[in-house]
Every structure is written in structure tokens, then in C-alpha cells.
Amino acid sequence: MAKSIDETKLQRIKEATIEMVVSKGYGGASVSSIAKKARVADGYLYRHYPSKAALVQALYSSNIEYFRNIIFKHMEEKESLEQVILHFCIEIFTLANDNPSRAKFINMLMNDYTFLMSKEMTLKIPESSKAMVQRGYDTGEVNEEINVEMFNAVFPAIPIQYASSRATGVFSHDRLVEEDARIVTNLCMKALK
């Protein structure tokens, strides 16, 4: 008979992973420390994830997929790239307000070159960016000299970095509001023009 999956234990593993990666970095977070923080045995964790890399990749991928879906939803609903970026900023800022560890987790892994994204994610991210760049070309919001790699240096990098710095309280402890999203969107649009 197959063992049942305890969803609360899996949720604790996910939360512990995010906390350990944020506090220790990807390289410093071990399976043992994650399991200990989640109050599960190492073996229980390995039953669901074959390695730390697989666990962290799964969490990172689910977060990236969530935001990709938001982008594509707004790409269907909004005509301007500026509106798509604004709504992304609002979402990532809400995340930073409500779950600062998750915002920091996304930012840390985006900038940690020892963390290797899954093959699937390395294909999906450029796909999203290409669609956004093309929208920007079509609407005249993105300079034709901006390529996908340059675009990614601006978006989503700037909004995620801004949300993460607010989540860590580096410059301010104030909650991010829609006006912050408008300012960061404006900054991105100027950089892309």
C-alpha cells in the first residue's frame, strides 16, 4: 500500500526551503538543515524530492510559472506593454508585502549563479521575454535596438530587485503601494525606450 502524502509536511518543507535559502544562500542550505527546520526526517524529504537541487528548482519554477501566467494573462487583456509591466509590479510588490521571504527567495536565485534552473525554465523564460519585447516593438514602447537579453536586464530584474530590497528593509520598511509600482514601471519603460 502506498504511503499517504501529508500536505502539511510538504508545505513545511517548502517554507523551510525558502527560509533556509534566504538565510544561508543556495549553497549553504542543506537537505539536513531544511528537514530539521521543517521538522521532518531527511528520508521523508528525499521521498518527495531526489535532491536539494530538485526541491529548490521545483519551488523556483512554481514561483516563476505563477508570474509568467500573470504576464500572459495581462498580455491578452492589455494592449500596452506598460500596463503589463505595471500589473506585474503590483503583483510582485504585493508578494513582497505579504510574503517577504518568498520575494527574497526569487531574487536570490535569479542572482545566484551556483543555482541551475531546470531545463524547462531555461526555455520558458526567454519565450515570455520574446513575447513582451515583440509587444513593445509593435506598440513602439521598446527601442528596436533592445534585444531579449537587454530587456531581461530591465524586466523583470528591476521590479524584483526593488521588491526584494523593500522586503529586506534595506532602504525602507514601508509597505509597497500602487504608486511605487507606477514609479518602477515608469523607470522600466524609460530604460526600454
JORADA-V653259 format. One record per pair of residues at least 24 apart in sequence whose C-alpha atoms are under 6 Angstrom apart, sorted by sequence separation. I is the first residue (numbers start at 1). J is the second residue. D is the distance in Angstrom with one decimal. If there is no record, write none. Layout:
# JORADA-V653259
i->I j->J d->D
i->I j->J d->D
This chain:
# JORADA-V653259
i->13 j->38 d->5.1
i->12 j->38 d->5.0
i->142 j->192 d->5.2
i->143 j->193 d->4.9
i->142 j->193 d->5.0
i->81 j->136 d->5.7
i->104 j->164 d->5.0
i->103 j->164 d->5.6
i->96 j->163 d->5.6
i->100 j->167 d->4.9
i->89 j->159 d->6.0
i->93 j->163 d->5.6
i->96 j->167 d->5.4
i->97 j->175 d->5.9
i->22 j->105 d->5.6
i->93 j->176 d->5.8
i->90 j->181 d->5.6
i->89 j->181 d->5.2
i->86 j->185 d->5.5
